[in-house]
Amino acid sequence: MSQNRLIVFAIGSAEIGGAQRILYELIRDFGEKGFEIIVFAPDGPLIDLLKNNNWNFVLVRYTNFRFYLDLFTVFRRKDLIVINTHLAAMSVFFGLFNFFFSRRIISTLHNQIVHEKLTRLQIFFYPKVYYLLSKLVDRIIVNSSFMKEHLINLAKVERNAIEVIPNGISADQFLNYTGGVISNDGKFIVTFIGRLSKEKGVDIFIRSLVYLNRSLPIEFWIIGDGPMEQYLKEIIREIEIDESRVKFKGFVADIRSYIKSSDIVVLPSRNEAFGVVILEAFAFRKTVIASDVGGIPEIIDDGMTGLLFRDGNSEHLALLIESMYQNPEELQLIGRRAYKVLCDSYLSDKMVDRTLGLFSS
C-alpha cells in the first residue's frame, strides 16, 4: 500500500474513553506514515483533541444536510483506500451508506454485547445487529480472543470474518512521559480511571473499603465522571467510611500524572473486552488489580504481571490491595514485569503494523 492516500476513520462517540484513545493512536500513527486522514465523529472532547492537533474532521450530524454532502464527497474520492469505523452503531450506519459505493470498510468493535443492562427486546435484537454488521463490512477487528468468541457465540458472526488485534499505546506518550506527580500527602494511593457507570464496577471498588484495615493510610482516587457519581457518594455514606478517604477527581483529559502518582490502579469492571487503562498503568510500572472478566486475563498473568480478583467480590479486592500495601517489594516487582510485557507486546507500533497489514490485504 502506497503512502499519501486517504484513510477515513469514524466513531459514534466523542467522549474520551478507551475506544477513543485507541482511535487517536491510529490517527496519529497513520498520519506519521504519510496517509491523509479524515475523521468522522459527533461533537465532544475527541473533536477538541482533533482540533488542537490539526487533524481533519467532519462532525456527524444526522439531521444536517451538509454532513451527508461531506460524506458523499469523501466516499467518491478515488484516493480513498479504506474506511475504518469504530463502535457498532457508526459501523452499521457507514455500512448501509456504503451500499451505493462498495468501498472497503473495516469495523473495529471495542465492547462486548452487554446483556445484563439490556431490555428483553434489546437482548433479542442486538446480536442480530452485530450479525448484520458482519455482512455490511469487509472485516471486523476485535481486541481480544474473548471478544472474538463473544461475537461468534452470541451474534453468530463467522469466525473468518473476525481479526484479533490487541490494543496498543504509544511509547512516546507514555514510556517517555516526564510530567510531574500529584501530591498524595504521604498516602498509599489506589486509583480507578474510567466512566462512572454500572459495567465499570466502581461501586465494587468503593465497597472494598469496608474490608480494609481503617488504620492504614490508604486513599482511593476516582478519575472520571458519569451517571453513577451521586449513587457512589451515597454508598460511601451508607457504609460509613470517612469521605476524605475517597477523592472524586472528575474527568481528566490527561491521566498520566495521576497514574504516575498512584501505587495501584484498579479495574473492577463487570464486563470488559480489553481494558486500555491496564496498558497505561503498565507503562508507569504500576501494579494493576482487575476483575477476572472478559479479555482481562489475556493481558494480566495473575500474580506475575498483575492481580485478578473474583468478579464482584469487594472483599477479595480489599485483600489484594492490603497485601500489596504490606509487600512493597512485590508491588514493585509486579510493576516491572508488567512494563516488560507492555514493551514486548502492547505498544502502538505493533497494533498499527497489524492494522495496516489488514488494510492492505
C-alpha positions in Angstrom: 0.0 0.0 0.0 1.5 3.3 -1.0 1.5 6.4 1.2 -0.1 9.8 0.7 -3.6 8.2 0.2 -6.7 8.7 2.2 -7.9 6.7 5.2 -11.2 7.6 6.8 -11.8 6.9 10.5 -15.3 7.1 12.0 -16.6 6.7 15.6 -20.0 7.0 17.1 -19.0 8.6 20.4 -16.6 11.5 21.0 -16.3 11.0 24.8 -12.7 10.2 25.7 -12.6 6.5 26.7 -10.6 3.5 25.8 -12.0 3.3 22.2 -11.3 6.9 21.6 -7.8 6.7 22.9 -7.0 3.7 20.7 -8.6 5.5 17.7 -6.3 8.5 18.4 -3.3 6.3 18.4 -4.2 5.0 15.0 -4.9 8.5 13.6 -1.5 9.8 14.8 0.5 6.8 13.7 -1.1 6.5 10.3 -0.6 10.3 9.9 3.0 9.9 10.7 3.3 7.2 8.0 2.2 9.8 5.4 -1.5 9.0 4.9 -4.1 11.7 4.6 -6.6 11.3 7.5 -10.2 12.4 7.8 -12.2 11.6 11.0 -16.0 11.5 11.2 -17.3 11.9 14.8 -20.0 13.7 16.8 -19.1 16.8 18.7 -17.3 16.2 22.0 -13.9 16.0 23.7 -12.5 13.9 20.9 -13.3 16.7 18.4 -11.5 19.2 20.7 -8.4 16.9 20.7 -8.5 16.7 16.9 -8.8 20.5 16.6 -5.9 21.1 18.9 -3.7 18.8 16.9 -4.8 20.0 13.4 -6.4 16.8 12.2 -9.1 17.0 9.5 -12.6 16.0 10.8 -16.3 16.1 9.8 -18.9 16.5 12.5 -21.5 13.7 12.4 -24.9 15.4 12.5 -27.6 13.2 11.2 -30.2 16.0 10.7 -27.8 18.2 8.8 -27.7 18.1 5.0 -24.1 19.3 4.9 -23.0 16.2 6.8 -24.4 13.9 4.1 -22.8 16.1 1.4 -19.4 15.8 3.1 -20.0 12.0 3.5 -20.9 11.6 -0.2 -17.9 13.6 -1.3 -15.4 11.5 0.8 -16.9 8.2 -0.4 -16.5 9.4 -4.0 -12.8 10.2 -3.7 -10.6 8.0 -5.9 -7.7 8.0 -3.4 -9.8 6.5 -0.6 -8.3 3.2 0.3 -10.2 2.1 3.4 -12.8 3.3 5.9 -12.2 2.1 9.5 -15.3 2.5 11.6 -15.3 2.2 15.4 -18.2 1.1 17.6 -21.3 -0.8 16.4 -23.8 2.0 15.6 -21.5 4.1 13.5 -20.2 0.9 11.7 -23.8 -0.1 10.8 -24.5 3.4 9.5 -21.4 3.6 7.3 -22.0 0.0 6.1 -25.6 0.9 5.0 -24.4 4.1 3.3 -21.7 2.2 1.6 -24.4 0.2 -0.3 -24.2 2.8 -3.0 -20.4 2.9 -3.2 -18.9 -0.6 -2.4 -15.8 0.9 -0.7 -13.7 -1.1 1.6 -14.8 -0.9 5.2 -13.2 -2.5 8.2 -15.1 -2.2 11.5 -13.4 -2.1 14.9 -15.5 -3.2 17.9 -14.2 -2.4 21.3 -17.1 -3.5 23.6 -18.9 -6.7 24.1 -22.7 -7.1 23.8 -23.6 -6.4 27.4 -26.8 -8.4 28.2 -27.2 -7.6 31.9 -28.1 -3.9 31.1 -30.4 -4.5 28.2 -34.2 -5.0 28.0 -35.6 -8.3 26.7 -36.2 -6.7 23.3 -32.6 -5.4 23.1 -31.3 -8.8 24.2 -33.2 -10.3 21.2 -32.3 -7.5 18.8 -28.7 -6.5 19.5 -27.0 -9.8 18.4 -28.8 -9.5 15.1 -27.4 -6.0 14.6 -23.9 -7.3 15.1 -24.6 -10.2 12.6 -25.9 -7.6 10.1 -22.8 -5.6 10.6 -20.6 -8.6 9.8 -22.4 -8.7 6.4 -22.1 -5.0 5.7 -18.3 -4.7 6.2 -15.3 -6.5 4.8 -13.7 -7.5 8.2 -14.2 -6.9 11.9 -11.3 -6.1 14.2 -11.6 -7.0 17.9 -9.1 -6.5 20.7 -9.1 -9.9 22.4 -9.8 -13.6 21.7 -12.5 -13.3 24.3 -14.3 -10.7 22.2 -13.9 -12.9 19.1 -15.6 -15.8 20.7 -18.2 -13.5 22.2 -19.3 -12.4 18.7 -19.2 -15.9 17.3 -21.3 -17.3 20.1 -23.8 -14.5 20.7 -24.1 -12.9 17.3 -23.3 -15.9 15.1 -20.6 -13.9 13.2 -18.4 -16.2 11.1 -15.1 -16.9 12.6 -13.1 -16.0 9.5 -14.7 -12.5 9.4 -13.0 -11.5 12.7 -9.4 -10.4 13.2 -7.9 -10.2 16.7 -5.6 -7.2 17.0 -4.8 -6.3 20.6 -4.8 -2.6 21.6 -1.5 -0.8 21.9 -0.4 2.5 23.4 2.3 5.0 22.3 5.8 4.7 23.6 6.3 8.4 23.1 3.2 9.4 25.0 3.6 7.0 28.0 7.1 5.4 28.3 8.8 8.7 27.7 6.5 10.8 29.9 8.4 13.2 32.1 5.4 15.1 33.7 5.2 15.6 37.4 3.2 13.8 40.1 0.1 14.8 42.0 0.5 15.4 45.7 -0.7 12.4 47.8 0.1 13.7 51.3 2.1 10.5 52.0 -0.9 8.3 51.4 -0.9 4.9 49.6 -3.0 5.7 46.5 -5.3 3.2 44.8 -6.8 4.7 41.7 -9.8 3.9 39.4 -9.9 5.5 36.0 -13.0 5.3 33.8 -16.6 6.1 33.3 -18.7 6.1 36.4 -21.2 3.5 35.1 -22.5 0.2 36.3 -20.5 -2.0 34.0 -17.2 -0.4 35.2 -17.8 -1.7 38.8 -16.8 1.5 40.6 -19.3 0.5 43.4 -17.4 -2.8 43.9 -14.2 -0.7 44.2 -15.7 1.7 46.9 -17.3 -1.2 48.9 -13.8 -2.8 49.3 -13.0 0.0 51.8 -15.3 -1.8 54.3 -12.8 -4.7 54.4 -9.6 -2.7 54.5 -7.9 -2.0 57.8 -9.0 1.5 58.6 -5.8 2.4 60.3 -3.8 2.0 57.1 -3.1 5.3 55.2 -4.8 4.1 52.0 -6.7 6.6 49.9 -8.9 6.0 46.8 -8.8 8.3 43.8 -11.7 8.1 41.3 -10.8 9.6 37.9 -13.8 10.1 35.6 -17.4 11.1 35.5 -20.7 9.5 34.7 -24.3 8.7 35.7 -23.4 6.9 38.9 -21.4 9.6 40.7 -24.1 10.6 43.2 -25.0 7.0 43.8 -21.4 6.2 44.6 -21.2 9.1 47.1 -24.4 7.7 48.7 -22.6 4.3 49.1 -19.8 6.0 50.9 -22.2 7.5 53.4 -24.1 4.2 53.7 -21.1 2.1 54.6 -19.9 4.9 57.0 -16.5 5.4 55.5 -14.6 8.6 56.1 -15.3 10.6 53.0 -11.8 12.0 53.0 -10.5 8.6 52.0 -12.2 8.7 48.6 -11.3 11.6 46.3 -13.5 12.2 43.3 -11.2 13.9 40.7 -13.8 14.2 37.9 -13.0 13.9 34.2 -9.3 14.3 33.5 -8.1 14.7 29.9 -4.5 13.7 30.6 -4.4 10.9 33.1 -0.7 10.2 33.0 0.3 12.3 36.1 -2.5 10.6 38.1 -1.3 7.1 37.1 2.3 8.1 37.8 1.2 9.3 41.3 -0.7 6.1 42.2 0.6 3.0 43.9 -2.1 0.7 42.4 -4.5 1.0 39.6 -7.8 -1.0 39.9 -10.1 -2.1 37.1 -13.1 -3.6 38.8 -15.3 -4.0 35.6 -18.3 -6.3 35.5 -17.5 -6.8 31.8 -14.5 -5.7 29.8 -13.4 -6.7 26.3 -9.8 -5.4 26.9 -9.1 -2.5 29.3 -6.7 0.1 27.8 -6.0 1.6 31.2 -4.2 -1.7 32.1 -1.6 -0.9 29.5 -1.4 2.8 30.6 -0.7 1.6 34.1 1.9 -0.9 32.9 3.7 2.0 31.2 4.4 3.5 34.6 5.3 0.2 36.2 2.2 0.2 38.3 0.5 -3.0 39.7 -3.0 -3.4 38.3 -5.6 -5.3 40.3 -8.5 -6.2 38.0 -11.6 -8.4 37.9 -11.2 -11.7 36.2 -13.7 -11.0 33.4 -13.8 -10.7 29.6 -10.4 -10.2 28.0 -8.6 -9.0 31.1 -7.0 -12.4 31.9 -5.4 -12.3 28.4 -3.4 -9.2 29.4 -2.7 -9.9 33.1 -0.9 -13.0 34.2 -2.3 -13.3 37.7 0.4 -13.0 40.4 3.1 -12.2 37.8 2.1 -9.0 35.8 -0.9 -8.0 37.9 -3.5 -9.4 40.2 -7.0 -10.7 39.4 -9.9 -10.7 41.9 -13.1 -12.6 41.7 -15.8 -10.7 39.7 -17.9 -8.6 42.0 -16.0 -9.6 45.2 -15.1 -6.5 47.1 -13.7 -8.4 50.0 -11.2 -10.3 47.7 -10.3 -7.0 46.1 -9.6 -5.5 49.5 -7.4 -8.5 50.5 -5.2 -7.9 47.4 -4.9 -4.2 48.0 -3.9 -4.7 51.6 -1.5 -7.5 50.5 0.3 -5.1 48.1 0.4 -2.4 50.7 2.1 -4.8 53.1 4.6 -6.1 50.4 6.1 -3.1 48.6 8.9 -5.2 47.1 6.4 -7.5 45.5 4.4 -4.5 44.3 7.4 -3.1 42.5 8.4 -6.5 41.1 5.0 -7.0 39.5 5.1 -3.5 38.1 8.5 -4.1 36.5 7.2 -7.4 34.9 4.1 -5.6 33.6 6.3 -2.9 32.0 8.3 -5.6 30.2 5.1 -7.2 28.9 3.9 -3.8 27.6 7.2 -3.2 25.7 7.2 -6.7 24.3 3.5 -7.0 23.1 1.4 -3.9 23.5 3.0 -0.8 22.0 1.0 1.0 19.3 3.5 0.3 16.5 2.6 -3.4 16.7 -1.1 -2.6 16.7 -0.6 -0.2 13.7 1.5 -2.6 11.7 -1.1 -5.3 12.1 -3.9 -3.0 11.2 -2.0 -1.7 8.2 -1.5 -5.3 7.1 -5.2 -5.9 7.3 -6.0 -2.6 5.4 -3.6 -3.8 2.7 -4.9 -7.3 2.3 
